[in-house]
Structures are given as structure tokens and as C-alpha cells.
Amino acid sequence: MSTIRRFENMIAWQKARELSKLIYEYTYYELFSKDFSLKNQIRESSGSVMDNIAEGFERRGNREFIQFLPIAKGYCGEAKSQLYCALDQIYINEHQSNTIYNLAEETSNYIGKLMNYLINSELKGTKFTEEKH
């Protein structure tokens, strides 16, 4: 497997970006947009998924990266839980809820696979392989 040089090239981050984008789209709907607390909370949780993947990656060490991935995974769970509130308040319909839920689940699975890969990898991270000046 080749070394990934940018977090934007990781499938886990790409899926997290899709998740955040979709949640933003759905939270623009009239009723949902007026529930400022839930709207902000679900937006923040979905954004935190991609942010934690990016931040961990930018630390350039696998150990540090691995510390951020469970946090990103946890934010996927938070977003999924908040979907139930949005569904219960009829801010979104069942189809929309399922679409987001499945994308959050897929994102979480990619994060889990990435964690397992890094945990079992012999590599330590790019900061250990780059030339020191």
C-alpha cells in the first residue's frame, strides 16, 4: 500500500465530508433550520468526524493518528443518535434519516478499518520517514 500524502485522499475522510455535506443540506429545511440547538449539534458532530481524521493525519505519526480516529468514530455515533431526534420531530423523513444513517455507518466502518490497519502496521508515520534538516 502506498503512503497517503494528503488526508483528502483517504476514503474515510471523503465519506465524512459527504456525511457533513448531506447533514448541512437537510438542516437547511425550514423546520429543521429553526431548531438551532439540534441543527448546530448535528452539524458540529458531522463536521468533527472529518476534522478529527484530518487533525490526526496531520500529526504525521501513526500513534497520534490512532488517538484521533476513535474520536471521529464517536462523532459518527453522535450524529446517528441526533438523527433520531430529527426524525422524531419530523424535521426529516424516514428515507432521509436512513440515507444519513447508512452514510454515517459506512464512514464509521471505514474509520474502523483505518484504525485496524494503522494498529497492525509496521509503519510509524511520515514524520519518521522524512529527511531531517
C-alpha positions as CSV (number, residue, x, y, z in Angstrom):
1,M,0.0,0.0,0.0
2,S,1.4,3.4,-1.0
3,T,1.7,6.2,1.5
4,I,-1.1,8.7,1.5
5,R,0.3,12.2,1.5
6,R,-3.0,14.1,1.9
7,F,-5.9,13.4,4.2
8,E,-8.2,14.4,1.4
9,N,-7.2,11.2,-0.4
10,M,-8.4,8.9,2.4
11,I,-11.8,7.2,1.8
12,A,-12.7,7.7,5.4
13,W,-12.3,11.5,5.2
14,Q,-14.1,11.6,1.8
15,K,-17.1,9.7,3.4
16,A,-17.0,12.0,6.4
17,R,-17.1,15.0,4.0
18,E,-20.2,13.5,2.2
19,L,-21.8,13.0,5.6
20,S,-21.3,16.5,6.7
21,K,-22.5,17.9,3.4
22,L,-25.7,15.9,3.5
23,I,-26.4,16.9,7.0
24,Y,-25.9,20.5,6.2
25,E,-28.3,20.1,3.2
26,Y,-31.0,18.5,5.4
27,T,-30.6,21.1,8.2
28,Y,-31.5,23.9,5.8
29,Y,-35.1,22.6,5.6
30,E,-37.5,25.1,7.2
31,L,-38.5,23.3,10.4
32,F,-35.0,21.8,11.0
33,S,-33.3,25.1,10.4
34,K,-35.3,26.7,13.2
35,D,-34.3,24.2,15.8
36,F,-31.0,26.0,16.4
37,S,-29.7,23.7,19.1
38,L,-30.2,20.4,17.2
39,K,-29.2,21.9,13.9
40,N,-25.9,23.2,15.4
41,Q,-25.3,20.0,17.3
42,I,-25.7,17.6,14.4
43,R,-23.7,19.9,12.1
44,E,-20.9,20.1,14.6
45,S,-20.8,16.3,15.2
46,S,-20.7,15.6,11.5
47,G,-18.0,18.2,10.9
48,S,-16.0,16.8,13.8
49,V,-15.8,13.4,12.1
50,M,-13.8,14.9,9.2
51,D,-11.9,17.3,11.4
52,N,-10.6,14.6,13.7
53,I,-9.5,12.5,10.7
54,A,-7.7,15.5,9.3
55,E,-6.1,16.6,12.5
56,G,-4.9,13.1,13.4
57,F,-3.4,12.6,9.9
58,E,-1.6,16.0,10.1
59,R,0.2,14.9,13.2
60,R,2.2,12.7,10.8
61,G,2.6,9.8,13.3
62,N,0.5,6.7,13.4
63,R,0.3,6.7,17.2
64,E,-1.1,10.2,17.2
65,F,-3.4,9.4,14.3
66,I,-4.8,6.4,16.0
67,Q,-5.7,8.6,19.0
68,F,-8.0,10.8,16.9
69,L,-9.8,8.0,15.0
70,P,-11.9,6.7,17.9
71,I,-13.0,10.3,18.5
72,A,-14.0,10.6,14.8
73,K,-15.9,7.3,15.1
74,G,-17.6,8.6,18.3
75,Y,-18.9,11.6,16.4
76,C,-20.4,9.3,13.8
77,G,-22.3,7.7,16.6
78,E,-23.4,11.1,18.0
79,A,-24.7,12.2,14.5
80,K,-26.6,8.9,14.2
81,S,-28.2,9.5,17.6
82,Q,-29.2,13.0,16.7
83,L,-30.9,11.7,13.6
84,Y,-33.5,10.0,15.8
85,C,-34.3,13.4,17.4
86,A,-34.6,15.0,13.9
87,L,-36.8,12.0,12.8
88,D,-39.0,12.2,15.9
89,Q,-39.6,15.9,15.4
90,I,-40.4,15.2,11.8
91,Y,-37.6,17.5,10.6
92,I,-36.6,14.8,8.2
93,N,-38.4,11.7,6.8
94,E,-37.6,8.1,7.2
95,H,-35.8,7.9,3.8
96,Q,-33.6,10.9,4.6
97,S,-32.8,9.5,8.1
98,N,-31.9,6.1,6.6
99,T,-29.7,7.8,4.0
100,I,-27.7,9.7,6.5
101,Y,-27.6,6.9,9.0
102,N,-26.2,4.5,6.4
103,L,-23.6,7.0,5.3
104,A,-22.6,7.6,8.9
105,E,-22.4,3.8,9.4
106,E,-20.3,3.4,6.3
107,T,-18.0,6.3,7.4
108,S,-17.6,4.7,10.8
109,N,-16.7,1.3,9.2
110,Y,-14.0,3.0,7.1
111,I,-12.6,4.7,10.2
112,G,-12.5,1.3,11.9
113,K,-10.7,-0.3,9.0
114,L,-8.2,2.5,9.0
115,M,-7.7,2.1,12.8
116,N,-7.1,-1.6,12.4
117,Y,-4.7,-1.0,9.5
118,L,-2.6,1.5,11.5
119,I,-2.6,-0.6,14.7
120,N,-1.3,-3.6,12.7
121,S,1.1,-1.6,10.5
122,E,4.9,-1.7,11.0
123,L,5.0,1.9,9.7
124,K,5.3,4.7,12.3
125,G,4.2,7.6,10.2
126,T,5.6,10.1,7.7
127,K,7.3,12.2,10.3
128,F,9.6,9.3,11.0
129,T,10.5,8.7,7.3
130,E,11.1,12.2,6.2
131,E,14.6,13.6,6.0
132,K,15.6,15.7,8.9
133,H,17.3,19.0,8.1
